[in-house]
Amino acid sequence: MTAVIEWQALAPVLSVLVAAILGILIEAVVPRGQRFAAQVILTVVSIAIAGGFLVLNWRAGLGGPVAMGSMMLDGPTYFIWGALLVLGLASILIFAERRLNGGVSAFAASVATVPGSRAEADASAAKLEHTEVFPLALFALGGMMVFPAASDLITMFVALEVLSLPLYLMCGMARRRRLLSQEAALKYFLLGAFSSAFFLFGVALLYGFAGSFDLKAIADAVQNPTMGRGILIAGMAMLGVGLLFKIGVVPFHNWTPDVYMGAPTPVTGFMAICTKLAAVGATLRVFYVALSGERWSWQPLLAVLIIATMVVGAVWGLTQTDIKRTLAYSSIAHAGFIMTAVVGASTGSAASPLDSVSAAMFYLVVYGLATIGAFAVITMVRNPSGEANAIDSWSGLGRKSPLLAGIFALFMLSFTGIPLTGGFIGKWAVFAAAWRGGFDWLVIVAVVLSLVAAVFYLRIIVVMFFGEPAEGVMVGRASAFTWLPIAVSALGIAALGVFPGPVLDLATMAGTFLR
């Protein structure tokens, strides 16, 4: 049998992965002083090329199984790839910010040195730059693109590892508070390894049930079983652990606050949305394509986990005093809001064509814009030792920089779901999808917990505009690498709150999985 590779259809993914390999070569052969510029240019150009190929393929109508059936090019794949490229580029641009740190990036001068050692001090004094973070981010982005597009479980597992391993490394690369950063990386790695093991056990059990790794074959086996349902339920549960860990659903969320807090802030913004976007896409494909015939088994359990997720995110968020940790619990709450659409499993109608898949994808775009913008702003609020992440340090920020505080307030209002922001339209979309799916009681719980979560968003706004200015805290002068993502995010949130139609229509059009 001759292997057939659809090179044009795979060009968006290949562009990113080839650039990552070239980035490693740059680290090996390009002089240290020229690596930073070379890596930034390569990263931006490769993502732009990938986006160009994606648009060309969409207009050419390319679709169906590709790469010998291991991946599926369909509507959700196109939409998620486009969102990953846009949001990934916006977040990776913040990696290149050097003005805020006195001419160096937010990443450690020499990651391999012992924190506090003479070697670290010498590397920092020399303002060394280790720019391997850019190819690592590209490898992670490539894995994120394959993950939701995989049509068999082995490809999905490989993609899971390709996206995860670079993230584990990047979380430990902070220039300041290196011990906290390395602790975050170790926790993420250990818990991620456990979740990958669960995922792989689930793959093995589902293979035992269906006799195939292919999602369509598993779906056929669910409809016409030849094995007992016990192995199916066990495999489905273990596979779900691996997927829900990446989304941050309770009780698989414990890594989120510590990793968000300890990782370099640009990396936190990158993985906060891009990982969640890829993981939700993969979860939708697994549960809607392979396990749709077992929806009466997984929907009730998933609904319980969603309630627990929203409760933990909303209530624990009220007690936080660190801005990054607050946004970590915010991300947990939003994972619950997104998953309300997933559990609803509703289909569109003539009156309301937006289904669960489309609603979840639209919500992820809106949430992604606000998340990237918020973490970009966090990098700019500083004290003499670096970022000022204590919420009390943000007191009076509205007087020091009304523009920056106003933009951050817009992001908080979008997280809250206030009308005329993109967050309001996103919540309406996912809640409407869950309601049409028969989970009206879950929507009521979600709305109540949205009101609870609004308290800590509004508290931050009150602190910024009505508190006395904190001493020793200033707004750093950032370059275009930070301001551009902030501007794009703010304009996107405002535009989607008033004119959501084009993106909603695109999500609706791209909301159908192929089998």
C-alpha positions as CSV (number, residue, x, y, z in Angstrom):
1,M,0.0,0.0,0.0
2,T,1.4,3.4,-1.1
3,A,1.5,6.1,1.6
4,V,-0.3,9.2,0.4
5,I,0.5,12.5,2.2
6,E,-1.6,15.5,1.4
7,W,1.2,18.1,1.7
8,Q,-1.0,21.1,0.9
9,A,-3.6,20.2,3.4
10,L,-1.0,19.7,6.1
11,A,1.0,22.8,5.1
12,P,-0.3,24.9,8.1
13,V,1.0,22.4,10.6
14,L,4.2,21.6,8.7
15,S,5.0,25.3,8.4
16,V,5.0,25.6,12.2
17,L,6.9,22.4,12.9
18,V,9.6,23.1,10.2
19,A,10.1,26.5,11.6
20,A,10.6,25.0,15.1
21,I,13.3,22.7,13.7
22,L,15.0,25.7,12.0
23,G,14.8,27.5,15.3
24,I,16.8,24.8,16.9
25,L,19.4,25.1,14.1
26,I,19.6,28.8,14.7
27,E,20.4,28.1,18.4
28,A,23.3,25.9,17.2
29,V,24.9,27.9,14.4
30,V,23.9,31.6,14.6
31,P,26.0,33.9,16.8
32,R,24.4,34.7,20.2
33,G,24.0,38.3,19.5
34,Q,21.9,37.7,16.3
35,R,19.8,34.8,17.6
36,F,17.0,36.9,19.1
37,A,16.2,38.8,15.9
38,A,16.5,35.7,13.8
39,Q,14.1,33.7,16.1
40,V,11.5,36.5,16.3
41,I,11.5,36.9,12.5
42,L,11.3,33.2,11.9
43,T,8.5,32.7,14.4
44,V,6.3,35.6,13.0
45,V,7.0,34.6,9.3
46,S,6.2,30.9,9.9
47,I,2.9,31.6,11.6
48,A,2.0,34.1,8.9
49,I,2.8,31.5,6.2
50,A,0.8,28.8,8.1
51,G,-2.2,31.2,8.2
52,G,-1.8,31.9,4.5
53,F,-1.9,28.2,3.7
54,L,-4.9,27.8,6.0
55,V,-6.9,30.4,4.1
56,L,-5.9,29.0,0.7
57,N,-6.9,25.5,1.8
58,W,-10.3,26.8,3.1
59,R,-11.0,28.6,-0.1
60,A,-10.0,25.5,-2.2
61,G,-12.4,23.4,-0.2
62,L,-9.8,20.9,1.0
63,G,-11.3,18.5,3.6
64,G,-11.7,15.0,4.7
65,P,-9.2,12.5,6.1
66,V,-5.5,13.3,5.6
67,A,-2.1,11.8,6.5
68,M,-3.3,8.3,5.8
69,G,-6.5,8.9,7.9
70,S,-4.7,9.9,11.1
71,M,-6.0,13.5,10.9
72,M,-9.4,15.0,9.8
73,L,-9.6,18.3,8.0
74,D,-13.1,19.6,8.7
75,G,-14.9,22.7,9.9
76,P,-13.8,22.6,13.5
77,T,-10.2,21.9,12.5
78,Y,-10.1,24.9,10.2
79,F,-11.6,27.2,12.9
80,I,-9.4,25.9,15.7
81,W,-6.3,26.1,13.6
82,G,-7.1,29.7,12.6
83,A,-7.8,30.6,16.3
84,L,-4.6,28.9,17.4
85,L,-2.4,30.8,14.8
86,V,-3.9,34.2,15.7
87,L,-3.9,33.8,19.4
88,G,-0.6,31.9,19.4
89,L,1.1,34.7,17.4
90,A,-0.3,37.4,19.7
91,S,0.9,35.6,22.8
92,I,4.3,34.7,21.4
93,L,4.9,38.3,20.5
94,I,5.0,39.1,24.2
95,F,7.9,36.6,24.6
96,A,9.9,39.1,22.5
97,E,9.4,42.0,25.0
98,R,12.8,43.3,26.2
99,R,12.2,47.0,27.2
100,L,10.3,46.1,30.4
101,N,13.3,44.1,31.8
102,G,16.0,46.6,31.0
103,G,17.0,45.2,27.6
104,V,16.5,41.5,28.3
105,S,13.5,39.2,28.0
106,A,11.4,37.7,30.9
107,F,13.3,34.4,30.5
108,A,16.3,33.2,32.5
109,A,19.7,34.2,31.2
110,S,21.0,30.6,31.8
111,V,18.2,28.2,32.6
112,A,20.6,25.3,33.5
113,T,22.3,27.3,36.3
114,V,21.4,26.8,39.9
115,P,19.2,29.7,41.2
116,G,21.2,32.1,43.3
117,S,24.6,30.7,42.1
118,R,27.5,32.7,40.9
119,A,27.0,31.3,37.4
120,E,23.5,32.7,37.3
121,A,24.7,36.1,38.6
122,D,27.4,36.2,35.9
123,A,24.9,35.3,33.1
124,S,22.4,37.9,34.3
125,A,25.1,40.6,34.6
126,A,26.2,39.8,31.0
127,K,22.5,40.0,29.9
128,L,22.7,36.7,28.1
129,E,19.7,35.6,26.2
130,H,18.7,32.0,25.6
131,T,16.2,32.3,22.8
132,E,15.3,28.6,22.6
133,V,11.9,29.6,24.0
134,F,10.7,30.5,20.5
135,P,11.3,27.1,18.9
136,L,9.8,25.5,22.0
137,A,6.7,27.6,21.6
138,L,6.5,26.6,18.0
139,F,6.8,22.9,18.8
140,A,4.0,23.3,21.4
141,L,1.9,25.2,18.9
142,G,2.4,22.5,16.3
143,G,1.2,19.8,18.8
144,M,-1.8,22.0,19.7
145,M,-2.8,22.1,16.0
146,V,-2.5,18.3,15.6
147,F,-4.3,17.5,18.9
148,P,-7.9,18.6,18.0
149,A,-7.5,17.4,14.4
150,A,-6.4,13.8,15.2
151,S,-8.8,11.2,14.0
152,D,-7.2,8.3,15.8
153,L,-6.1,8.0,19.4
154,I,-2.4,7.2,18.8
155,T,-2.0,10.5,16.8
156,M,-3.9,12.3,19.5
157,F,-1.5,10.9,22.2
158,V,1.6,11.9,20.2
159,A,0.2,15.4,19.7
160,L,-0.6,15.6,23.5
161,E,3.1,14.9,24.3
162,V,4.4,17.2,21.6
163,L,2.4,20.1,23.0
164,S,3.0,19.3,26.7
165,L,6.8,18.7,26.9
166,P,7.8,22.2,25.6
167,L,5.3,23.8,28.1
168,Y,6.9,21.9,31.0
169,L,10.3,23.4,30.0
170,M,9.0,26.9,29.4
171,C,7.2,27.1,32.8
172,G,10.6,26.8,34.5
173,M,12.4,29.5,32.5
174,A,11.4,32.7,34.4
175,R,14.2,35.2,34.9
176,R,13.0,36.3,38.3
177,R,11.6,34.1,41.1
178,R,13.3,31.2,39.5
179,L,12.7,28.8,42.4
180,L,9.0,29.4,42.2
181,S,9.2,29.0,38.4
182,Q,11.0,25.7,38.7
183,E,8.6,24.4,41.3
184,A,5.7,25.3,38.9
185,A,7.5,23.4,36.1
186,L,8.1,20.3,38.2
187,K,4.4,20.2,39.4
188,Y,3.1,20.6,35.9
189,F,5.5,17.9,34.6
190,L,4.6,15.3,37.3
191,L,0.9,15.9,37.2
192,G,1.0,16.0,33.4
193,A,2.8,12.7,33.3
194,F,0.1,11.2,35.5
195,S,-2.6,12.5,33.2
196,S,-0.8,11.2,30.1
197,A,-0.6,7.8,31.7
198,F,-4.4,7.9,32.3
199,F,-4.9,9.0,28.7
200,L,-2.8,6.1,27.4
201,F,-4.6,3.5,29.6
202,G,-7.9,4.8,28.2
203,V,-6.5,4.4,24.7
204,A,-5.5,0.8,25.4
205,L,-9.0,0.0,26.9
206,L,-10.8,1.6,24.0
207,Y,-8.6,-0.3,21.6
208,G,-9.5,-3.5,23.5
209,F,-13.2,-2.6,23.1
210,A,-13.2,-1.6,19.5
211,G,-10.2,-3.3,18.0
212,S,-9.1,0.0,16.5
213,F,-7.6,3.3,17.4
214,D,-9.7,5.1,14.8
215,L,-12.5,7.4,16.2
216,K,-15.0,6.3,13.6
217,A,-14.3,2.6,14.3
218,I,-14.8,3.2,18.0
219,A,-18.1,5.0,17.2
220,D,-19.2,2.0,15.2
221,A,-18.2,-0.4,18.0
222,V,-20.3,1.6,20.5
223,Q,-23.3,1.3,18.2
224,N,-22.7,-2.5,17.6
225,P,-20.7,-3.7,20.6
226,T,-19.0,-7.1,20.6
227,M,-17.4,-6.6,24.1
228,G,-18.9,-5.7,27.4
229,R,-19.7,-2.1,28.3
230,G,-17.4,-2.2,31.3
231,I,-14.2,-1.9,29.3
232,L,-15.8,0.9,27.3
233,I,-16.8,2.9,30.4
234,A,-13.4,2.4,32.0
235,G,-11.6,3.5,28.9
236,M,-13.9,6.5,28.4
237,A,-13.3,7.6,32.0
238,M,-9.5,7.3,31.8
239,L,-9.3,9.0,28.4
240,G,-11.5,11.8,29.9
241,V,-9.0,12.3,32.7
242,G,-6.2,13.1,30.3
243,L,-8.4,15.5,28.3
244,L,-10.0,17.3,31.2
245,F,-6.6,17.8,32.9
246,K,-5.5,20.0,30.0
247,I,-8.7,22.0,30.2
248,G,-8.4,22.5,33.9
249,V,-11.7,20.8,35.0
250,V,-12.1,19.9,38.7
251,P,-10.8,17.6,40.2
252,F,-7.9,17.7,37.7
253,H,-7.2,21.4,38.2
254,N,-4.8,21.5,41.1
255,W,-1.8,22.3,38.8
256,T,-3.4,25.5,37.4
257,P,-3.0,28.1,40.2
258,D,0.6,27.1,41.0
259,V,1.7,26.9,37.4
260,Y,0.0,30.1,36.3
261,M,1.7,31.9,39.2
262,G,5.1,30.5,38.8
263,A,5.6,30.4,35.1
264,P,6.9,33.4,33.2
265,T,3.8,35.6,32.5
266,P,4.2,35.5,28.7
267,V,4.2,31.7,28.9
268,T,1.2,31.8,31.3
269,G,-0.8,33.8,28.7
270,F,0.2,31.4,25.9
271,M,-0.8,28.2,27.6
272,A,-3.8,29.7,29.3
273,I,-5.7,30.0,26.0
274,C,-3.8,27.9,23.4
275,T,-3.7,24.8,25.5
276,K,-7.3,25.1,26.5
277,L,-8.4,25.8,22.9
278,A,-6.6,22.6,21.7
279,A,-7.8,20.5,24.6
280,V,-11.5,21.5,24.2
281,G,-11.2,20.8,20.5
282,A,-9.8,17.4,21.1
283,T,-12.5,16.7,23.8
284,L,-15.2,17.7,21.4
285,R,-13.9,15.4,18.7
286,V,-13.5,12.4,21.1
287,F,-16.9,12.7,22.8
288,Y,-18.9,13.9,19.7
289,V,-17.3,11.6,17.1
290,A,-16.1,8.4,18.9
291,L,-18.4,8.4,22.0
292,S,-21.5,10.1,20.8
293,G,-23.4,6.9,21.2
294,E,-22.6,6.8,24.9
295,R,-23.7,10.4,25.6
296,W,-26.2,9.2,28.2
297,S,-23.3,7.8,30.2
298,W,-20.9,10.7,30.0
299,Q,-23.3,13.6,30.1
300,P,-24.5,13.3,33.7
301,L,-21.0,12.7,35.1
302,L,-19.6,15.6,33.0
303,A,-22.4,17.9,34.3
304,V,-21.4,17.1,37.9
305,L,-17.7,17.9,37.2
306,I,-18.8,21.1,35.5
307,I,-20.7,22.3,38.5
308,A,-17.7,21.5,40.8
309,T,-15.4,23.3,38.3
310,M,-17.5,26.5,38.3
311,V,-17.9,26.4,42.1
312,V,-14.1,26.0,42.8
313,G,-13.2,28.7,40.2
314,A,-15.7,31.2,41.4
315,V,-15.5,30.7,45.2
316,W,-11.8,30.1,45.5
317,G,-11.2,33.1,43.2
318,L,-12.7,35.3,45.9
319,T,-10.0,34.5,48.4
320,Q,-7.0,35.3,46.2
321,T,-4.6,38.2,46.7
322,D,-2.3,37.6,43.7
323,I,-3.5,38.8,40.3
324,K,-2.0,35.8,38.4
325,R,-3.5,33.3,40.9
326,T,-6.9,35.1,40.6
327,L,-6.8,34.7,36.8
328,A,-5.9,31.0,37.3
329,Y,-9.1,30.4,39.3
330,S,-10.9,32.5,36.7
331,S,-9.6,30.1,34.0
332,I,-11.0,27.2,36.0
333,A,-14.4,28.9,36.2
334,H,-14.3,29.6,32.5
335,A,-13.5,26.0,31.8
336,G,-16.7,25.1,33.5
337,F,-18.6,27.7,31.4
338,I,-17.2,26.4,28.2
339,M,-18.0,22.8,29.1
340,T,-21.7,23.7,29.7
341,A,-22.0,23.9,25.9
342,V,-20.1,20.6,25.5
343,V,-22.3,18.7,27.9
344,G,-25.4,20.1,26.2
345,A,-24.5,18.4,22.9
346,S,-27.2,20.4,21.1
347,T,-27.6,20.7,17.4
348,G,-28.5,23.8,15.5
349,S,-32.0,24.6,14.1
350,A,-33.4,26.9,11.5
351,A,-34.3,29.4,14.2
352,S,-31.0,29.1,16.0
353,P,-28.2,27.5,13.9
354,L,-25.5,27.9,16.6
355,D,-24.8,24.4,18.1
356,S,-22.7,23.3,21.0
357,V,-19.5,23.0,18.9
358,S,-19.9,26.4,17.4
359,A,-20.8,28.0,20.7
360,A,-17.7,26.5,22.4
361,M,-15.4,27.6,19.6
362,F,-16.7,31.2,19.7
363,Y,-16.4,31.4,23.5
364,L,-12.8,30.2,23.3
365,V,-12.0,33.0,20.8
366,V,-13.5,35.6,23.0
367,Y,-12.0,34.2,26.2
368,G,-8.6,33.9,24.4
369,L,-8.5,37.6,23.4
370,A,-9.3,38.8,27.0
371,T,-6.8,36.3,28.5
372,I,-3.9,37.3,26.2
373,G,-4.6,41.0,26.8
374,A,-4.9,40.6,30.5
375,F,-1.6,38.8,30.9
376,A,0.1,41.3,28.6
377,V,-1.0,44.1,30.9
378,I,0.2,42.2,34.0
379,T,3.7,42.3,32.6
380,M,3.7,46.1,32.6
381,V,2.7,46.7,36.2
382,R,6.0,46.6,38.1
383,N,7.9,47.3,41.2
384,P,11.7,47.4,41.7
385,S,11.9,43.6,41.9
386,G,9.9,42.9,38.8
387,E,6.2,42.4,38.2
388,A,3.9,43.6,41.0
389,N,1.4,40.7,41.1
390,A,-0.2,41.4,44.5
391,I,-3.6,42.9,43.9
392,D,-2.9,45.6,46.5
393,S,0.0,46.7,44.3
394,W,-2.6,47.6,41.6
395,S,-4.3,50.1,43.9
396,G,-4.6,53.5,42.2
397,L,-3.4,52.2,38.9
398,G,-6.2,54.2,37.2
399,R,-4.5,57.4,38.3
400,K,-1.1,56.4,37.2
401,S,-2.1,55.1,33.8
402,P,-5.9,55.6,33.0
403,L,-5.5,54.0,29.5
404,L,-3.9,50.8,30.8
405,A,-6.3,50.5,33.7
406,G,-9.2,51.1,31.4
407,I,-8.1,48.4,29.0
408,F,-7.6,45.9,31.9
409,A,-11.0,46.8,33.2
410,L,-12.5,46.0,29.8
411,F,-10.9,42.6,30.0
412,M,-12.3,42.0,33.5
413,L,-15.8,43.1,32.3
414,S,-15.5,40.7,29.4
415,F,-14.6,37.9,31.8
416,T,-17.7,38.9,33.9
417,G,-19.9,38.8,30.8
418,I,-21.1,42.4,30.9
419,P,-23.2,43.4,27.9
420,L,-21.4,45.2,25.0
421,T,-18.3,43.0,25.6
422,G,-17.4,39.9,23.7
423,G,-17.7,37.9,26.9
424,F,-21.4,38.5,27.1
425,I,-22.0,37.1,23.7
426,G,-19.8,34.2,24.4
427,K,-21.7,33.3,27.6
428,W,-25.0,33.7,25.9
429,A,-23.8,31.3,23.1
430,V,-22.6,28.5,25.4
431,F,-25.6,28.8,27.8
432,A,-28.1,28.9,25.0
433,A,-26.5,25.7,23.6
434,A,-26.7,23.9,26.9
435,W,-30.3,25.1,27.4
436,R,-31.3,23.7,24.0
437,G,-29.6,20.4,24.9
438,G,-32.0,20.0,27.9
439,F,-29.6,21.2,30.6
440,D,-31.5,24.3,31.7
441,W,-30.8,23.6,35.3
442,L,-27.1,23.6,34.6
443,V,-27.4,26.9,32.9
444,I,-29.2,28.4,36.0
445,V,-26.3,27.2,38.2
446,A,-23.8,28.6,35.7
447,V,-25.5,32.0,35.7
448,V,-25.5,32.2,39.5
449,L,-21.8,31.2,39.7
450,S,-21.1,33.8,37.0
451,L,-22.5,36.4,39.4
452,V,-20.3,35.1,42.2
453,A,-17.2,35.2,39.9
454,A,-18.1,38.8,39.0
455,V,-17.2,39.9,42.5
456,F,-13.5,39.3,42.2
457,Y,-13.4,40.9,38.7
458,L,-15.2,44.0,39.9
459,R,-13.0,44.1,43.0
460,I,-9.9,44.5,40.8
461,I,-11.6,47.3,39.0
462,V,-12.5,49.0,42.3
463,V,-8.9,48.7,43.5
464,M,-7.5,50.2,40.4
465,F,-9.8,53.2,40.2
466,F,-10.8,54.0,43.8
467,G,-7.8,52.9,45.8
468,E,-4.9,55.1,46.9
469,P,-1.9,54.7,44.6
470,A,0.5,52.0,45.9
471,E,4.0,53.1,46.7
472,G,6.9,51.9,44.6
473,V,4.6,50.5,41.8
474,M,4.9,51.9,38.3
475,V,3.7,51.2,34.8
476,G,6.7,50.0,32.7
477,R,7.3,51.3,29.2
478,A,6.7,48.5,26.9
479,S,7.4,48.1,23.2
480,A,5.1,47.2,20.4
481,F,5.6,43.5,21.2
482,T,3.4,44.0,24.2
483,W,1.2,46.9,23.1
484,L,0.2,45.2,19.8
485,P,-1.4,42.2,21.5
486,I,-3.1,44.4,24.1
487,A,-4.6,46.6,21.4
488,V,-5.7,43.7,19.2
489,S,-7.3,42.0,22.3
490,A,-9.1,45.2,23.4
491,L,-10.4,46.0,19.9
492,G,-11.5,42.4,19.4
493,I,-13.4,42.2,22.7
494,A,-15.1,45.5,22.0
495,A,-15.9,44.6,18.4
496,L,-17.3,41.1,19.2
497,G,-19.5,42.7,21.9
498,V,-21.2,44.9,19.4
499,F,-20.8,43.1,16.0
500,P,-20.4,39.4,16.8
501,G,-22.1,38.3,13.6
502,P,-19.2,37.6,11.3
503,V,-17.3,35.4,13.8
504,L,-20.5,33.7,15.0
505,D,-21.4,32.9,11.4
506,L,-17.9,31.6,10.8
507,A,-18.1,29.4,13.9
508,T,-21.6,28.2,12.9
509,M,-20.4,27.3,9.4
510,A,-17.4,25.5,10.7
511,G,-19.2,23.6,13.4
512,T,-19.6,20.2,11.8
513,F,-17.3,17.2,12.5
514,L,-16.6,14.8,9.7
515,R,-16.3,11.0,10.4
